[in-house]
Amino acid sequence: MSYVDAGYSIGLGVLFLYAVGLLLRRRSLERAVELSPPPGPLEGPTETGSASGP
């Protein structure tokens, strides 16, 4: 086996492991979204009535 073939094998192996890691991360994020409660209603900005502002 030549050095070129070994380089391609290592490169493809690293890309494969990276893709597997991305898939596992996606599954865990999707599971976290399914288990989390739905978001509440959004609140608008409120005025605090600070004395330092114009």
mmCIF entry with sequence, helices, sheets and N, C-alpha, C, O atoms, coordinates in Angstrom:
data_MODEL
# 
_entry.id   MODEL 
# 
_entity.id                         1 
_entity.type                       polymer 
_entity.pdbx_number_of_molecules   1 
# 
_entity_poly.entity_id                      1 
_entity_poly.type                           'polypeptide(L)' 
_entity_poly.nstd_linkage                   no 
_entity_poly.nstd_monomer                   no 
_entity_poly.pdbx_seq_one_letter_code       MSYVDAGYSIGLGVLFLYAVGLLLRRRSLERAVELSPPPGPLEGPTETGSASGP 
_entity_poly.pdbx_seq_one_letter_code_can   MSYVDAGYSIGLGVLFLYAVGLLLRRRSLERAVELSPPPGPLEGPTETGSASGP 
_entity_poly.pdbx_strand_id                 A 
# 
loop_
_entity_poly_seq.entity_id 
_entity_poly_seq.num 
_entity_poly_seq.mon_id 
_entity_poly_seq.hetero 
1 1  MET n 
1 2  SER n 
1 3  TYR n 
1 4  VAL n 
1 5  ASP n 
1 6  ALA n 
1 7  GLY n 
1 8  TYR n 
1 9  SER n 
1 10 ILE n 
1 11 GLY n 
1 12 LEU n 
1 13 GLY n 
1 14 VAL n 
1 15 LEU n 
1 16 PHE n 
1 17 LEU n 
1 18 TYR n 
1 19 ALA n 
1 20 VAL n 
1 21 GLY n 
1 22 LEU n 
1 23 LEU n 
1 24 LEU n 
1 25 ARG n 
1 26 ARG n 
1 27 ARG n 
1 28 SER n 
1 29 LEU n 
1 30 GLU n 
1 31 ARG n 
1 32 ALA n 
1 33 VAL n 
1 34 GLU n 
1 35 LEU n 
1 36 SER n 
1 37 PRO n 
1 38 PRO n 
1 39 PRO n 
1 40 GLY n 
1 41 PRO n 
1 42 LEU n 
1 43 GLU n 
1 44 GLY n 
1 45 PRO n 
1 46 THR n 
1 47 GLU n 
1 48 THR n 
1 49 GLY n 
1 50 SER n 
1 51 ALA n 
1 52 SER n 
1 53 GLY n 
1 54 PRO n 
# 
_struct_asym.id          A 
_struct_asym.entity_id   1 
# 
_struct_conf.conf_type_id            HELX_P 
_struct_conf.id                      HELX_P1 
_struct_conf.pdbx_PDB_helix_id       AA1 
_struct_conf.beg_label_comp_id       TYR 
_struct_conf.beg_label_asym_id       A 
_struct_conf.beg_label_seq_id        3 
_struct_conf.pdbx_beg_PDB_ins_code   ? 
_struct_conf.end_label_comp_id       LEU 
_struct_conf.end_label_asym_id       A 
_struct_conf.end_label_seq_id        35 
_struct_conf.pdbx_end_PDB_ins_code   ? 
_struct_conf.beg_auth_comp_id        TYR 
_struct_conf.beg_auth_asym_id        A 
_struct_conf.beg_auth_seq_id         3 
_struct_conf.end_auth_comp_id        LEU 
_struct_conf.end_auth_asym_id        A 
_struct_conf.end_auth_seq_id         35 
_struct_conf.pdbx_PDB_helix_class    1 
_struct_conf.details                 ? 
_struct_conf.pdbx_PDB_helix_length   33 
# 
_struct_conf_type.id          HELX_P 
_struct_conf_type.criteria    ? 
_struct_conf_type.reference   ? 
# 
loop_
_atom_site.group_PDB 
_atom_site.id 
_atom_site.type_symbol 
_atom_site.label_atom_id 
_atom_site.label_alt_id 
_atom_site.label_comp_id 
_atom_site.label_asym_id 
_atom_site.label_entity_id 
_atom_site.label_seq_id 
_atom_site.pdbx_PDB_ins_code 
_atom_site.Cartn_x 
_atom_site.Cartn_y 
_atom_site.Cartn_z 
_atom_site.occupancy 
_atom_site.B_iso_or_equiv 
_atom_site.pdbx_formal_charge 
_atom_site.auth_seq_id 
_atom_site.auth_comp_id 
_atom_site.auth_asym_id 
_atom_site.auth_atom_id 
_atom_site.pdbx_PDB_model_num 
ATOM 1   N N  . MET A 1 1  ? 0.851   -1.171 0.000  1.00 0.00 ? 1  MET A N  1 
ATOM 2   C CA . MET A 1 1  ? 0.000   0.000  0.000  1.00 0.00 ? 1  MET A CA 1 
ATOM 3   C C  . MET A 1 1  ? 0.899   1.237  0.000  1.00 0.00 ? 1  MET A C  1 
ATOM 4   O O  . MET A 1 1  ? 1.847   1.331  0.779  1.00 0.00 ? 1  MET A O  1 
ATOM 5   N N  . SER A 1 2  ? 0.589   2.166  -0.873 1.00 0.00 ? 2  SER A N  1 
ATOM 6   C CA . SER A 1 2  ? 1.426   3.356  -0.978 1.00 0.00 ? 2  SER A CA 1 
ATOM 7   C C  . SER A 1 2  ? 0.986   4.424  0.021  1.00 0.00 ? 2  SER A C  1 
ATOM 8   O O  . SER A 1 2  ? -0.076  4.333  0.637  1.00 0.00 ? 2  SER A O  1 
ATOM 9   N N  . TYR A 1 3  ? 1.829   5.426  0.156  1.00 0.00 ? 3  TYR A N  1 
ATOM 10  C CA . TYR A 1 3  ? 1.514   6.524  1.070  1.00 0.00 ? 3  TYR A CA 1 
ATOM 11  C C  . TYR A 1 3  ? 0.272   7.294  0.628  1.00 0.00 ? 3  TYR A C  1 
ATOM 12  O O  . TYR A 1 3  ? -0.484  7.795  1.459  1.00 0.00 ? 3  TYR A O  1 
ATOM 13  N N  . VAL A 1 4  ? 0.071   7.383  -0.666 1.00 0.00 ? 4  VAL A N  1 
ATOM 14  C CA . VAL A 1 4  ? -1.110  8.079  -1.189 1.00 0.00 ? 4  VAL A CA 1 
ATOM 15  C C  . VAL A 1 4  ? -2.382  7.338  -0.784 1.00 0.00 ? 4  VAL A C  1 
ATOM 16  O O  . VAL A 1 4  ? -3.350  7.949  -0.332 1.00 0.00 ? 4  VAL A O  1 
ATOM 17  N N  . ASP A 1 5  ? -2.368  6.035  -0.948 1.00 0.00 ? 5  ASP A N  1 
ATOM 18  C CA . ASP A 1 5  ? -3.529  5.232  -0.557 1.00 0.00 ? 5  ASP A CA 1 
ATOM 19  C C  . ASP A 1 5  ? -3.778  5.335  0.952  1.00 0.00 ? 5  ASP A C  1 
ATOM 20  O O  . ASP A 1 5  ? -4.924  5.427  1.393  1.00 0.00 ? 5  ASP A O  1 
ATOM 21  N N  . ALA A 1 6  ? -2.714  5.320  1.721  1.00 0.00 ? 6  ALA A N  1 
ATOM 22  C CA . ALA A 1 6  ? -2.859  5.434  3.170  1.00 0.00 ? 6  ALA A CA 1 
ATOM 23  C C  . ALA A 1 6  ? -3.432  6.803  3.540  1.00 0.00 ? 6  ALA A C  1 
ATOM 24  O O  . ALA A 1 6  ? -4.268  6.900  4.437  1.00 0.00 ? 6  ALA A O  1 
ATOM 25  N N  . GLY A 1 7  ? -2.993  7.845  2.864  1.00 0.00 ? 7  GLY A N  1 
ATOM 26  C CA . GLY A 1 7  ? -3.513  9.191  3.128  1.00 0.00 ? 7  GLY A CA 1 
ATOM 27  C C  . GLY A 1 7  ? -4.991  9.285  2.823  1.00 0.00 ? 7  GLY A C  1 
ATOM 28  O O  . GLY A 1 7  ? -5.757  9.852  3.603  1.00 0.00 ? 7  GLY A O  1 
ATOM 29  N N  . TYR A 1 8  ? -5.400  8.727  1.683  1.00 0.00 ? 8  TYR A N  1 
ATOM 30  C CA . TYR A 1 8  ? -6.821  8.728  1.344  1.00 0.00 ? 8  TYR A CA 1 
ATOM 31  C C  . TYR A 1 8  ? -7.634  7.925  2.358  1.00 0.00 ? 8  TYR A C  1 
ATOM 32  O O  . TYR A 1 8  ? -8.730  8.333  2.741  1.00 0.00 ? 8  TYR A O  1 
ATOM 33  N N  . SER A 1 9  ? -7.106  6.804  2.784  1.00 0.00 ? 9  SER A N  1 
ATOM 34  C CA . SER A 1 9  ? -7.813  5.970  3.763  1.00 0.00 ? 9  SER A CA 1 
ATOM 35  C C  . SER A 1 9  ? -7.982  6.713  5.086  1.00 0.00 ? 9  SER A C  1 
ATOM 36  O O  . SER A 1 9  ? -9.053  6.676  5.690  1.00 0.00 ? 9  SER A O  1 
ATOM 37  N N  . ILE A 1 10 ? -6.942  7.376  5.526  1.00 0.00 ? 10 ILE A N  1 
ATOM 38  C CA . ILE A 1 10 ? -7.025  8.127  6.784  1.00 0.00 ? 10 ILE A CA 1 
ATOM 39  C C  . ILE A 1 10 ? -8.006  9.287  6.640  1.00 0.00 ? 10 ILE A C  1 
ATOM 40  O O  . ILE A 1 10 ? -8.827  9.524  7.525  1.00 0.00 ? 10 ILE A O  1 
ATOM 41  N N  . GLY A 1 11 ? -7.920  10.001 5.534  1.00 0.00 ? 11 GLY A N  1 
ATOM 42  C CA . GLY A 1 11 ? -8.829  11.136 5.302  1.00 0.00 ? 11 GLY A CA 1 
ATOM 43  C C  . GLY A 1 11 ? -10.281 10.711 5.260  1.00 0.00 ? 11 GLY A C  1 
ATOM 44  O O  . GLY A 1 11 ? -11.135 11.352 5.873  1.00 0.00 ? 11 GLY A O  1 
ATOM 45  N N  . LEU A 1 12 ? -10.572 9.642  4.546  1.00 0.00 ? 12 LEU A N  1 
ATOM 46  C CA . LEU A 1 12 ? -11.947 9.160  4.467  1.00 0.00 ? 12 LEU A CA 1 
ATOM 47  C C  . LEU A 1 12 ? -12.429 8.621  5.810  1.00 0.00 ? 12 LEU A C  1 
ATOM 48  O O  . LEU A 1 12 ? -13.599 8.770  6.164  1.00 0.00 ? 12 LEU A O  1 
ATOM 49  N N  . GLY A 1 13 ? -11.524 7.997  6.551  1.00 0.00 ? 13 GLY A N  1 
ATOM 50  C CA . GLY A 1 13 ? -11.886 7.512  7.876  1.00 0.00 ? 13 GLY A CA 1 
ATOM 51  C C  . GLY A 1 13 ? -12.242 8.654  8.819  1.00 0.00 ? 13 GLY A C  1 
ATOM 52  O O  . GLY A 1 13 ? -13.210 8.564  9.574  1.00 0.00 ? 13 GLY A O  1 
ATOM 53  N N  . VAL A 1 14 ? -11.460 9.728  8.775  1.00 0.00 ? 14 VAL A N  1 
ATOM 54  C CA . VAL A 1 14 ? -11.740 10.889 9.626  1.00 0.00 ? 14 VAL A CA 1 
ATOM 55  C C  . VAL A 1 14 ? -13.068 11.526 9.229  1.00 0.00 ? 14 VAL A C  1 
ATOM 56  O O  . VAL A 1 14 ? -13.860 11.892 10.098 1.00 0.00 ? 14 VAL A O  1 
ATOM 57  N N  . LEU A 1 15 ? -13.321 11.663 7.936  1.00 0.00 ? 15 LEU A N  1 
ATOM 58  C CA . LEU A 1 15 ? -14.598 12.236 7.487  1.00 0.00 ? 15 LEU A CA 1 
ATOM 59  C C  . LEU A 1 15 ? -15.779 11.362 7.901  1.00 0.00 ? 15 LEU A C  1 
ATOM 60  O O  . LEU A 1 15 ? -16.835 11.876 8.271  1.00 0.00 ? 15 LEU A O  1 
ATOM 61  N N  . PHE A 1 16 ? -15.604 10.054 7.841  1.00 0.00 ? 16 PHE A N  1 
ATOM 62  C CA . PHE A 1 16 ? -16.661 9.143  8.252  1.00 0.00 ? 16 PHE A CA 1 
ATOM 63  C C  . PHE A 1 16 ? -16.956 9.294  9.741  1.00 0.00 ? 16 PHE A C  1 
ATOM 64  O O  . PHE A 1 16 ? -18.119 9.354  10.139 1.00 0.00 ? 16 PHE A O  1 
ATOM 65  N N  . LEU A 1 17 ? -15.914 9.356  10.566 1.00 0.00 ? 17 LEU A N  1 
ATOM 66  C CA . LEU A 1 17 ? -16.119 9.524  12.001 1.00 0.00 ? 17 LEU A CA 1 
ATOM 67  C C  . LEU A 1 17 ? -16.760 10.878 12.319 1.00 0.00 ? 17 LEU A C  1 
ATOM 68  O O  . LEU A 1 17 ? -17.581 10.971 13.231 1.00 0.00 ? 17 LEU A O  1 
ATOM 69  N N  . TYR A 1 18 ? -16.397 11.913 11.585 1.00 0.00 ? 18 TYR A N  1 
ATOM 70  C CA . TYR A 1 18 ? -17.008 13.236 11.766 1.00 0.00 ? 18 TYR A CA 1 
ATOM 71  C C  . TYR A 1 18 ? -18.499 13.183 11.429 1.00 0.00 ? 18 TYR A C  1 
ATOM 72  O O  . TYR A 1 18 ? -19.317 13.749 12.155 1.00 0.00 ? 18 TYR A O  1 
ATOM 73  N N  . ALA A 1 19 ? -18.855 12.511 10.337 1.00 0.00 ? 19 ALA A N  1 
ATOM 74  C CA . ALA A 1 19 ? -20.257 12.385 9.948  1.00 0.00 ? 19 ALA A CA 1 
ATOM 75  C C  . ALA A 1 19 ? -21.047 11.613 10.999 1.00 0.00 ? 19 ALA A C  1 
ATOM 76  O O  . ALA A 1 19 ? -22.180 11.982 11.309 1.00 0.00 ? 19 ALA A O  1 
ATOM 77  N N  . VAL A 1 20 ? -20.477 10.561 11.546 1.00 0.00 ? 20 VAL A N  1 
ATOM 78  C CA . VAL A 1 20 ? -21.156 9.800  12.595 1.00 0.00 ? 20 VAL A CA 1 
ATOM 79  C C  . VAL A 1 20 ? -21.374 10.679 13.820 1.00 0.00 ? 20 VAL A C  1 
ATOM 80  O O  . VAL A 1 20 ? -22.439 10.634 14.434 1.00 0.00 ? 20 VAL A O  1 
ATOM 81  N N  . GLY A 1 21 ? -20.372 11.478 14.178 1.00 0.00 ? 21 GLY A N  1 
ATOM 82  C CA . GLY A 1 21 ? -20.517 12.397 15.303 1.00 0.00 ? 21 GLY A CA 1 
ATOM 83  C C  . GLY A 1 21 ? -21.623 13.415 15.081 1.00 0.00 ? 21 GLY A C  1 
ATOM 84  O O  . GLY A 1 21 ? -22.376 13.728 16.004 1.00 0.00 ? 21 GLY A O  1 
ATOM 85  N N  . LEU A 1 22 ? -21.728 13.934 13.860 1.00 0.00 ? 22 LEU A N  1 
ATOM 86  C CA . LEU A 1 22 ? -22.800 14.883 13.551 1.00 0.00 ? 22 LEU A CA 1 
ATOM 87  C C  . LEU A 1 22 ? -24.174 14.225 13.660 1.00 0.00 ? 22 LEU A C  1 
ATOM 88  O O  . LEU A 1 22 ? -25.119 14.839 14.155 1.00 0.00 ? 22 LEU A O  1 
ATOM 89  N N  . LEU A 1 23 ? -24.288 12.991 13.204 1.00 0.00 ? 23 LEU A N  1 
ATOM 90  C CA . LEU A 1 23 ? -25.565 12.292 13.294 1.00 0.00 ? 23 LEU A CA 1 
ATOM 91  C C  . LEU A 1 23 ? -25.955 12.038 14.751 1.00 0.00 ? 23 LEU A C  1 
ATOM 92  O O  . LEU A 1 23 ? -27.118 12.195 15.123 1.00 0.00 ? 23 LEU A O  1 
ATOM 93  N N  . LEU A 1 24 ? -24.987 11.650 15.563 1.00 0.00 ? 24 LEU A N  1 
ATOM 94  C CA . LEU A 1 24 ? -25.281 11.419 16.978 1.00 0.00 ? 24 LEU A CA 1 
ATOM 95  C C  . LEU A 1 24 ? -25.679 12.717 17.673 1.00 0.00 ? 24 LEU A C  1 
ATOM 96  O O  . LEU A 1 24 ? -26.586 12.720 18.505 1.00 0.00 ? 24 LEU A O  1 
ATOM 97  N N  . ARG A 1 25 ? -25.013 13.813 17.340 1.00 0.00 ? 25 ARG A N  1 
ATOM 98  C CA . ARG A 1 25 ? -25.361 15.104 17.932 1.00 0.00 ? 25 ARG A CA 1 
ATOM 99  C C  . ARG A 1 25 ? -26.770 15.527 17.517 1.00 0.00 ? 25 ARG A C  1 
ATOM 100 O O  . ARG A 1 25 ? -27.532 16.048 18.331 1.00 0.00 ? 25 ARG A O  1 
ATOM 101 N N  . ARG A 1 26 ? -27.113 15.300 16.239 1.00 0.00 ? 26 ARG A N  1 
ATOM 102 C CA . ARG A 1 26 ? -28.445 15.664 15.767 1.00 0.00 ? 26 ARG A CA 1 
ATOM 103 C C  . ARG A 1 26 ? -29.517 14.870 16.503 1.00 0.00 ? 26 ARG A C  1 
ATOM 104 O O  . ARG A 1 26 ? -30.549 15.422 16.884 1.00 0.00 ? 26 ARG A O  1 
ATOM 105 N N  . ARG A 1 27 ? -29.273 13.564 16.705 1.00 0.00 ? 27 ARG A N  1 
ATOM 106 C CA . ARG A 1 27 ? -30.246 12.734 17.420 1.00 0.00 ? 27 ARG A CA 1 
ATOM 107 C C  . ARG A 1 27 ? -30.437 13.214 18.852 1.00 0.00 ? 27 ARG A C  1 
ATOM 108 O O  . ARG A 1 27 ? -31.562 13.264 19.350 1.00 0.00 ? 27 ARG A O  1 
ATOM 109 N N  . SER A 1 28 ? -29.340 13.567 19.513 1.00 0.00 ? 28 SER A N  1 
ATOM 110 C CA . SER A 1 28 ? -29.463 14.002 20.907 1.00 0.00 ? 28 SER A CA 1 
ATOM 111 C C  . SER A 1 28 ? -30.164 15.354 20.989 1.00 0.00 ? 28 SER A C  1 
ATOM 112 O O  . SER A 1 28 ? -30.934 15.588 21.921 1.00 0.00 ? 28 SER A O  1 
ATOM 113 N N  . LEU A 1 29 ? -29.913 16.254 20.026 1.00 0.00 ? 29 LEU A N  1 
ATOM 114 C CA . LEU A 1 29 ? -30.597 17.544 20.031 1.00 0.00 ? 29 LEU A CA 1 
ATOM 115 C C  . LEU A 1 29 ? -32.090 17.381 19.742 1.00 0.00 ? 29 LEU A C  1 
ATOM 116 O O  . LEU A 1 29 ? -32.918 18.050 20.360 1.00 0.00 ? 29 LEU A O  1 
ATOM 117 N N  . GLU A 1 30 ? -32.436 16.496 18.807 1.00 0.00 ? 30 GLU A N  1 
ATOM 118 C CA . GLU A 1 30 ? -33.849 16.255 18.518 1.00 0.00 ? 30 GLU A CA 1 
ATOM 119 C C  . GLU A 1 30 ? -34.553 15.659 19.732 1.00 0.00 ? 30 GLU A C  1 
ATOM 120 O O  . GLU A 1 30 ? -35.696 16.015 20.022 1.00 0.00 ? 30 GLU A O  1 
ATOM 121 N N  . ARG A 1 31 ? -33.882 14.755 20.444 1.00 0.00 ? 31 ARG A N  1 
ATOM 122 C CA . ARG A 1 31 ? -34.461 14.163 21.648 1.00 0.00 ? 31 ARG A CA 1 
ATOM 123 C C  . ARG A 1 31 ? -34.657 15.225 22.729 1.00 0.00 ? 31 ARG A C  1 
ATOM 124 O O  . ARG A 1 31 ? -35.667 15.218 23.432 1.00 0.00 ? 31 ARG A O  1 
ATOM 125 N N  . ALA A 1 32 ? -33.698 16.131 22.862 1.00 0.00 ? 32 ALA A N  1 
ATOM 126 C CA . ALA A 1 32 ? -33.810 17.201 23.854 1.00 0.00 ? 32 ALA A CA 1 
ATOM 127 C C  . ALA A 1 32 ? -34.967 18.132 23.528 1.00 0.00 ? 32 ALA A C  1 
ATOM 128 O O  . ALA A 1 32 ? -35.662 18.595 24.432 1.00 0.00 ? 32 ALA A O  1 
ATOM 129 N N  . VAL A 1 33 ? -35.182 18.413 22.245 1.00 0.00 ? 33 VAL A N  1 
ATOM 130 C CA . VAL A 1 33 ? -36.289 19.284 21.846 1.00 0.00 ? 33 VAL A CA 1 
ATOM 131 C C  . VAL A 1 33 ? -37.624 18.598 22.124 1.00 0.00 ? 33 VAL A C  1 
ATOM 132 O O  . VAL A 1 33 ? -38.573 19.249 22.560 1.00 0.00 ? 33 VAL A O  1 
ATOM 133 N N  . GLU A 1 34 ? -37.706 17.295 21.877 1.00 0.00 ? 34 GLU A N  1 
ATOM 134 C CA . GLU A 1 34 ? -38.950 16.573 22.126 1.00 0.00 ? 34 GLU A CA 1 
ATOM 135 C C  . GLU A 1 34 ? -39.286 16.533 23.617 1.00 0.00 ? 34 GLU A C  1 
ATOM 136 O O  . GLU A 1 34 ? -40.460 16.590 23.985 1.00 0.00 ? 34 GLU A O  1 
ATOM 137 N N  . LEU A 1 35 ? -38.280 16.435 24.472 1.00 0.00 ? 35 LEU A N  1 
ATOM 138 C CA . LEU A 1 35 ? -38.513 16.317 25.905 1.00 0.00 ? 35 LEU A CA 1 
ATOM 139 C C  . LEU A 1 35 ? -38.704 17.669 26.593 1.00 0.00 ? 35 LEU A C  1 
ATOM 140 O O  . LEU A 1 35 ? -39.220 17.716 27.710 1.00 0.00 ? 35 LEU A O  1 
ATOM 141 N N  . SER A 1 36 ? -38.302 18.757 25.957 1.00 0.00 ? 36 SER A N  1 
ATOM 142 C CA . SER A 1 36 ? -38.414 20.062 26.595 1.00 0.00 ? 36 SER A CA 1 
ATOM 143 C C  . SER A 1 36 ? -39.858 20.565 26.502 1.00 0.00 ? 36 SER A C  1 
ATOM 144 O O  . SER A 1 36 ? -40.567 20.261 25.543 1.00 0.00 ? 36 SER A O  1 
ATOM 145 N N  . PRO A 1 37 ? -40.285 21.337 27.508 1.00 0.00 ? 37 PRO A N  1 
ATOM 146 C CA . PRO A 1 37 ? -41.651 21.873 27.467 1.00 0.00 ? 37 PRO A CA 1 
ATOM 147 C C  . PRO A 1 37 ? -41.777 22.934 26.384 1.00 0.00 ? 37 PRO A C  1 
ATOM 148 O O  . PRO A 1 37 ? -40.786 23.561 26.009 1.00 0.00 ? 37 PRO A O  1 
ATOM 149 N N  . PRO A 1 38 ? -42.989 23.137 25.880 1.00 0.00 ? 38 PRO A N  1 
ATOM 150 C CA . PRO A 1 38 ? -43.164 24.159 24.839 1.00 0.00 ? 38 PRO A CA 1 
ATOM 151 C C  . PRO A 1 38 ? -42.887 25.545 25.420 1.00 0.00 ? 38 PRO A C  1 
ATOM 152 O O  . PRO A 1 38 ? -43.118 25.776 26.607 1.00 0.00 ? 38 PRO A O  1 
ATOM 153 N N  . PRO A 1 39 ? -42.400 26.458 24.601 1.00 0.00 ? 39 PRO A N  1 
ATOM 154 C CA . PRO A 1 39 ? -42.096 27.795 25.103 1.00 0.00 ? 39 PRO A CA 1 
ATOM 155 C C  . PRO A 1 39 ? -43.366 28.556 25.457 1.00 0.00 ? 39 PRO A C  1 
ATOM 156 O O  . PRO A 1 39 ? -44.414 28.356 24.843 1.00 0.00 ? 39 PRO A O  1 
ATOM 157 N N  . GLY A 1 40 ? -43.261 29.423 26.445 1.00 0.00 ? 40 GLY A N  1 
ATOM 158 C CA . GLY A 1 40 ? -44.398 30.235 26.860 1.00 0.00 ? 40 GLY A CA 1 
ATOM 159 C C  . GLY A 1 40 ? -44.590 31.407 25.911 1.00 0.00 ? 40 GLY A C  1 
ATOM 160 O O  . GLY A 1 40 ? -43.834 31.576 24.954 1.00 0.00 ? 40 GLY A O  1 
ATOM 161 N N  . PRO A 1 41 ? -45.606 32.213 26.185 1.00 0.00 ? 41 PRO A N  1 
ATOM 162 C CA . PRO A 1 41 ? -45.845 33.377 25.323 1.00 0.00 ? 41 PRO A CA 1 
ATOM 163 C C  . PRO A 1 41 ? -44.696 34.386 25.470 1.00 0.00 ? 41 PRO A C  1 
ATOM 164 O O  . PRO A 1 41 ? -44.121 34.550 26.546 1.00 0.00 ? 41 PRO A O  1 
ATOM 165 N N  . LEU A 1 42 ? -44.390 35.041 24.372 1.00 0.00 ? 42 LEU A N  1 
ATOM 166 C CA . LEU A 1 42 ? -43.321 36.027 24.389 1.00 0.00 ? 42 LEU A CA 1 
ATOM 167 C C  . LEU A 1 42 ? -43.818 37.303 25.045 1.00 0.00 ? 42 LEU A C  1 
ATOM 168 O O  . LEU A 1 42 ? -44.940 37.747 24.802 1.00 0.00 ? 42 LEU A O  1 
ATOM 169 N N  . GLU A 1 43 ? -42.979 37.878 25.866 1.00 0.00 ? 43 GLU A N  1 
ATOM 170 C CA . GLU A 1 43 ? -43.333 39.131 26.512 1.00 0.00 ? 43 GLU A CA 1 
ATOM 171 C C  . GLU A 1 43 ? -42.649 40.269 25.780 1.00 0.00 ? 43 GLU A C  1 
ATOM 172 O O  . GLU A 1 43 ? -41.494 40.149 25.372 1.00 0.00 ? 43 GLU A O  1 
ATOM 173 N N  . GLY A 1 44 ? -43.368 41.379 25.612 1.00 0.00 ? 44 GLY A N  1 
ATOM 174 C CA . GLY A 1 44 ? -42.820 42.543 24.960 1.00 0.00 ? 44 GLY A CA 1 
ATOM 175 C C  . GLY A 1 44 ? -41.954 43.321 25.923 1.00 0.00 ? 44 GLY A C  1 
ATOM 176 O O  . GLY A 1 44 ? -41.894 43.001 27.110 1.00 0.00 ? 44 GLY A O  1 
ATOM 177 N N  . PRO A 1 45 ? -41.284 44.336 25.420 1.00 0.00 ? 45 PRO A N  1 
ATOM 178 C CA . PRO A 1 45 ? -40.441 45.161 26.301 1.00 0.00 ? 45 PRO A CA 1 
ATOM 179 C C  . PRO A 1 45 ? -41.316 45.942 27.287 1.00 0.00 ? 45 PRO A C  1 
ATOM 180 O O  . PRO A 1 45 ? -42.404 46.408 26.948 1.00 0.00 ? 45 PRO A O  1 
ATOM 181 N N  . THR A 1 46 ? -40.821 46.065 28.480 1.00 0.00 ? 46 THR A N  1 
ATOM 182 C CA . THR A 1 46 ? -41.547 46.821 29.504 1.00 0.00 ? 46 THR A CA 1 
ATOM 183 C C  . THR A 1 46 ? -40.769 48.067 29.874 1.00 0.00 ? 46 THR A C  1 
ATOM 184 O O  . THR A 1 46 ? -39.538 48.076 29.842 1.00 0.00 ? 46 THR A O  1 
ATOM 185 N N  . GLU A 1 47 ? -41.490 49.115 30.225 1.00 0.00 ? 47 GLU A N  1 
ATOM 186 C CA . GLU A 1 47 ? -40.828 50.347 30.645 1.00 0.00 ? 47 GLU A CA 1 
ATOM 187 C C  . GLU A 1 47 ? -40.608 50.292 32.136 1.00 0.00 ? 47 GLU A C  1 
ATOM 188 O O  . GLU A 1 47 ? -41.519 49.987 32.906 1.00 0.00 ? 47 GLU A O  1 
ATOM 189 N N  . THR A 1 48 ? -39.374 50.596 32.537 1.00 0.00 ? 48 THR A N  1 
ATOM 190 C CA . THR A 1 48 ? -39.067 50.535 33.965 1.00 0.00 ? 48 THR A CA 1 
ATOM 191 C C  . THR A 1 48 ? -39.234 51.874 34.658 1.00 0.00 ? 48 THR A C  1 
ATOM 192 O O  . THR A 1 48 ? -39.288 51.930 35.886 1.00 0.00 ? 48 THR A O  1 
ATOM 193 N N  . GLY A 1 49 ? -39.315 52.946 33.899 1.00 0.00 ? 49 GLY A N  1 
ATOM 194 C CA . GLY A 1 49 ? -39.496 54.263 34.494 1.00 0.00 ? 49 GLY A CA 1 
ATOM 195 C C  . GLY A 1 49 ? -38.256 54.755 35.219 1.00 0.00 ? 49 GLY A C  1 
ATOM 196 O O  . GLY A 1 49 ? -38.359 55.364 36.284 1.00 0.00 ? 49 GLY A O  1 
ATOM 197 N N  . SER A 1 50 ? -37.072 54.495 34.645 1.00 0.00 ? 50 SER A N  1 
ATOM 198 C CA . SER A 1 50 ? -35.861 54.915 35.323 1.00 0.00 ? 50 SER A CA 1 
ATOM 199 C C  . SER A 1 50 ? -35.707 56.431 35.230 1.00 0.00 ? 50 SER A C  1 
ATOM 200 O O  . SER A 1 50 ? -36.093 57.037 34.230 1.00 0.00 ? 50 SER A O  1 
ATOM 201 N N  . ALA A 1 51 ? -35.150 57.037 36.263 1.00 0.00 ? 51 ALA A N  1 
ATOM 202 C CA . ALA A 1 51 ? -35.007 58.477 36.335 1.00 0.00 ? 51 ALA A CA 1 
ATOM 203 C C  . ALA A 1 51 ? -33.799 58.974 35.552 1.00 0.00 ? 51 ALA A C  1 
ATOM 204 O O  . ALA A 1 51 ? -33.707 60.170 35.280 1.00 0.00 ? 51 ALA A O  1 
ATOM 205 N N  . SER A 1 52 ? -32.870 58.096 35.182 1.00 0.00 ? 52 SER A N  1 
ATOM 206 C CA . SER A 1 52 ? -31.660 58.541 34.497 1.00 0.00 ? 52 SER A CA 1 
ATOM 207 C C  . SER A 1 52 ? -31.870 58.747 32.988 1.00 0.00 ? 52 SER A C  1 
ATOM 208 O O  . SER A 1 52 ? -31.042 59.385 32.338 1.00 0.00 ? 52 SER A O  1 
ATOM 209 N N  . GLY A 1 53 ? -32.941 58.229 32.434 1.00 0.00 ? 53 GLY A N  1 
ATOM 210 C CA . GLY A 1 53 ? -33.179 58.340 31.003 1.00 0.00 ? 53 GLY A CA 1 
ATOM 211 C C  . GLY A 1 53 ? -33.868 59.637 30.641 1.00 0.00 ? 53 GLY A C  1 
ATOM 212 O O  . GLY A 1 53 ? -34.449 60.282 31.514 1.00 0.00 ? 53 GLY A O  1 
ATOM 213 N N  . PRO A 1 54 ? -33.823 60.047 29.365 1.00 0.00 ? 54 PRO A N  1 
ATOM 214 C CA . PRO A 1 54 ? -34.496 61.289 28.938 1.00 0.00 ? 54 PRO A CA 1 
ATOM 215 C C  . PRO A 1 54 ? -35.996 61.157 28.903 1.00 0.00 ? 54 PRO A C  1 
ATOM 216 O O  . PRO A 1 54 ? -36.692 62.114 28.564 1.00 0.00 ? 54 PRO A O  1 
# 
